Amino acid sequence: MANTEITRRLLEEIFEKGNLEAAEELIHPEFVNHEAPPDNPQGRDGLRETVTWLRGLWGPMSFDIEDEIVKDDKVVARVVMHGRHVGEFMGRAPTGKEFATKQIHIWRIADGMVIEHWSVRDDLGQALQLELLGS
């Protein structure tokens, strides 16, 4: 399976569809999410926990891939993530508002699975779209 196929399946199966069992095939047992909070577990269970939390906040997410760059064992994707504010976030009740936020993800692939992840997200733009800042 090509590295871009692995990362696209990760976004579609796990984040969009919520198919957490797909982690067995797509996520390496030694997976490290460099964006996870320090107390968050790593590995497949850590990713499942993160995805469950995110889907509880944003509902089923979707990703428009705008660019992909592949070099050796890494895939970089510039995406627009779409979601809806469906769970309490930053002490604010769900608004039901939709949003689209720009993100860049870097995945490292080993043994045909994602073993590392880094990202840069436009969290400020997302918060502004959802009117979460201010009074």
C-alpha positions in Angstrom: 0.0 0.0 0.0 1.4 3.4 -1.0 2.2 5.8 1.9 -0.4 8.3 0.7 -3.0 5.6 0.6 -2.3 4.8 4.3 -2.6 8.4 5.4 -5.8 9.0 3.3 -7.3 5.8 4.8 -6.4 7.0 8.3 -8.3 10.3 7.7 -11.3 8.6 6.1 -11.7 5.5 8.2 -10.7 6.7 11.6 -11.4 10.4 11.7 -14.3 10.7 9.2 -16.1 7.4 9.8 -15.1 6.8 13.4 -13.9 3.3 12.6 -11.5 2.9 15.5 -10.8 -0.7 14.7 -9.0 0.4 11.5 -6.2 1.5 13.9 -5.1 -2.1 14.1 -4.2 -2.0 10.4 -3.2 1.6 9.9 -1.5 2.6 13.2 1.8 1.1 14.3 1.8 -0.3 17.9 4.6 2.2 18.8 2.7 5.2 17.4 3.7 8.6 18.8 1.4 11.6 18.4 3.7 14.6 19.0 0.6 16.9 19.2 -1.0 14.9 22.1 -1.1 16.5 25.6 1.7 15.1 27.9 -0.8 13.0 29.9 -2.4 11.5 26.9 -1.5 7.8 26.2 0.4 7.1 23.0 0.0 4.1 20.6 -3.2 2.9 19.1 -5.2 3.4 22.3 -4.0 7.0 22.6 -5.1 7.7 19.0 -8.5 6.0 19.6 -8.9 8.2 22.7 -8.0 11.4 20.8 -10.4 10.6 17.9 -13.2 9.8 20.3 -12.7 13.1 22.0 -12.4 15.0 18.7 -15.5 13.4 17.3 -17.4 14.3 20.5 -16.4 17.9 19.9 -16.7 18.3 16.2 -18.9 15.4 15.1 -17.9 13.4 12.0 -15.1 15.4 10.5 -14.2 15.6 6.8 -10.9 16.5 5.2 -10.2 18.2 1.8 -6.7 17.3 0.8 -5.2 20.4 -0.9 -1.6 19.2 -1.2 0.4 16.1 -0.5 4.2 15.8 -0.5 5.9 12.4 -0.1 9.5 12.1 0.7 11.0 8.7 1.8 9.0 7.5 4.8 7.0 10.8 5.4 3.8 12.1 4.0 2.9 15.8 4.4 -0.7 16.9 3.7 -2.1 20.4 3.7 -5.8 19.9 4.4 -9.0 21.8 5.2 -10.9 20.0 8.1 -14.6 20.5 8.2 -16.7 19.9 11.3 -19.5 21.1 13.5 -19.3 22.2 17.1 -21.4 19.5 18.8 -19.7 19.1 22.2 -18.6 21.5 25.1 -15.3 23.1 24.3 -13.3 25.7 26.3 -16.2 25.8 28.7 -18.6 26.8 25.9 -21.7 24.9 25.1 -22.1 23.4 21.6 -23.1 26.0 19.1 -24.0 23.6 16.2 -22.0 25.9 13.9 -20.0 24.5 11.1 -16.4 25.4 10.5 -13.5 24.8 8.1 -10.0 25.1 9.4 -6.6 24.8 7.7 -4.2 22.2 8.9 -0.9 20.6 7.9 -0.1 17.0 9.0 3.1 15.1 8.8 3.1 11.4 9.2 6.0 9.0 9.3 5.3 5.5 7.9 7.0 2.3 9.2 6.1 -1.3 8.4 3.2 -0.1 6.3 1.6 1.8 9.2 1.7 5.3 10.6 4.3 5.5 13.5 4.6 9.2 14.1 2.4 12.3 13.6 3.0 16.1 13.8 0.6 18.9 12.9 0.1 22.6 12.6 -3.5 23.8 12.9 -5.3 27.1 12.6 -6.9 26.9 16.0 -7.4 30.6 16.2 -9.3 30.7 12.9 -11.4 27.8 14.1 -12.2 29.5 17.4 -13.1 32.8 15.6 -15.4 30.9 13.2 -17.2 29.3 16.2 -17.3 32.6 18.1 -15.5 31.0 21.1 -13.4 34.0 21.9 -14.5 37.1 23.7 -16.9 37.7 26.5 
